[in-house]
Each structure stands twice: as C-alpha cells, then as structure tokens.
C-alpha cells in the first residue's frame, strides 16, 4: 500500500495538534500458528478500539482507557463499521515475502517462537480469520508453553517434559510442542520417545529446518544414520545458508559411505564459513585417504591455522607431507602431533 512519511511529526517544533488522528491496526497470529486458535486483530479509530475475535470487542478509550467494558453488543452499528474498516484495510495490504534467512535453525526457531519471525508452515492450512477458539480464553495453556520454552533455553529439560506433555494433552494441535518435547527428550537421551515426537513435528512443519535437523540428530544418536540423511537434506533445503547444516549433512553422508556427497557438503560448509575447523580438517583427511595429498594440503593447513593445538590436524598434515615425499615437514608435524597428544589430560 502507499505509505505516508511521518518525518514531519518527529521534528522538534512539531505540535501534538499538528498530528491528525490516524487509524491504527495491530494483529497477533501467534495463537493461530502455535495452537490452531483464532488470530486476533485490532483497529483503533477515533475514540474507539475494536478487536476482531471470536467474541468481538469494542471499547470507548476516551472513557475506558483500561478497556474493561466491552460495548460490542450495545453498539452494534459502531462495531460493524469498524469491522468493515479493518476488513477494507486488510484487503488493501499484503504481507511481503520473508526472504532467505541467514540465521541458524535454532536462532530462527527461537525468534519464531517469540513471534518475531513467521512460521514456516501453517497449521494444516487453517484460516487465520477470527473464528474458533479465542486465545484470550486459553491464557493458562499459552503461558505453560512459554514457560516450557524459557526452561528449555536454560537446559531444564526434566522440568520441560511434563509441561509440554500437558500442553499436548490440552491442545493436541500445538505443532511447536511436538518439536520442543522431542528436543527435550533428545537432550535427555531418551531417543525412543524423541523420535516419534520429532517425526510428528516434521509432518506438521514440513518446511521447518529445525524440525528436520532435530529429527536427524535424534536418529543419528540412536544409530540410524541412513534414515537421518534425508532429514539433514531437508534441513539444508529449508536453510541453504547455514554452514552448520551443510556440515552435519556432510558428516552423515560420510558415515553412510556417500563420500563424494560428503566432500561436496564439506566444500559447501567451507564456502559459507572458511574458518570452519572441522570441515577443513575432515575434507583434508578425505582427500588424503584418497591419495590426493596436493588437494588435501590447503585444507589441513587451514585447520592447523584455525586450531594450532589440534593433534589431529598436525597428524593428518604429517601423513600428507609423507605422501608428498616432504620428509622434513612430515617429521615436524608428526613431532608436534605427538607433543600435543602427550599434553592432553
């Protein structure tokens, strides 16, 4: 829609009376995305505040600043007028595309849980219109989910589990609860319970990189490397700018004996993060194992430069130098690897 500059109203000499009374729009669709409840939208015009919800609300803010008295049933004409204005405003505006995010999956999900990023997937394609359950009637369950999310951030997974189980018992369409409960069980090393929950999260959130990553992680921890690979592939597809996701996929590919694919993903990791220690180390090692010491050398040198205290980096360098016939360099790196290894506790 066509915007209007507010710069003039911010000037030091601007007077409050110079500002026309402008309608204001606000919305909250968190309840819909997290629980499948109704979205909430508000429209303030003149002295009235209208809230579009399953139970419509109208407040006269000139006389009721705390919005305690709902006038919607007594002032149907005003309520209908503001409802029409809100609908007209929404019909003239549209949400811009979100673009590609540079956040890693856990950062993106944290912001999404707090409402700063849109969800990657709706709840089964349901409408966000003001129908169904009113979020204001479900404050207790929403607060329980939020408390669990904060406790998960603090690593209190034992406390998280019963809260999220209660959320799912009360609101089984809470997509985020499946993901967070599965993550909690993974951190508690209870993969038998984690995997089914995370599989359900992936079904409900098919475009969510974190859901695929967490399922892949739980499958890896339970020894199912083959089934984990497609989950990391899906995570990379959803967030292709994440160096860590490319790295995890490379490790899974290597463990699954998909060596060319693993090398490609290590290269993708390094392209995104040239100082990624383990990607340089493991790619150099793979080139060395394939008797390509010249290709291996720059990656292993970079690994040793990033972490000069790594015995593995110096050992792999010693092997490559020996393969290249550079005996002096090989002896130097071998001695450094042995020294560092001896100093380990």
Number of C-alpha atoms within 10 A of each C-alpha: 7 5 5 6 6 9 8 11 14 9 9 7 8 12 10 8 7 9 11 8 11 9 13 12 16 11 12 14 20 22 22 24 26 22 24 25 28 26 24 24 18 19 21 22 15 12 13 21 24 26 26 24 20 18 15 18 18 27 23 19 16 12 11 13 12 10 16 11 14 18 18 18 12 10 12 12 11 15 23 14 12 22 20 12 16 23 13 11 14 12 9 9 10 9 6 6 6 9 6 10 13 13 13 17 23 14 12 20 22 15 14 16 19 12 16 12 13 17 21 16 14 19 20 13 8 12 15 18 16 19 15 16 18 19 23 15 9 14 11 12 19 19 12 15 24 16 16 24 24 13 15 20 12 9 13 16 21 14 14 23 21 13 20 27 16 15 23 20 11 11 18 14 19 24 24 23 27 27 25 25 27 30 27 24 22 24 17 14 14 16 23 14 15 25 22 14 21 30 21 17 26 23 15 21 24 18 19 23 28 28 32 30 27 28 30 30 24 27 23 17 15 16 11 14 20 16 15 25 25 17 24 28 23 22 28 24 16 21 23 20 20 22 24 20 27 27 24 24 27 30 23 25 25 20 14 16 12 13 16 13 16 25 22 15 24 28 20 21 26 22 13 15 16 17 16 19 20 19 29 26 27 24 24 30 25 19 19 22 14 11 14 16 22 15 16 25 20 15 25 31 19 19 27 22 14 18 16 16 15 18 23 20 29 27 24 26 31 25 22 28 24 18 16 16 11 13 14 12 17 22 16 15 23 20 16 20 22 14 13 15 15 10 8 7 4
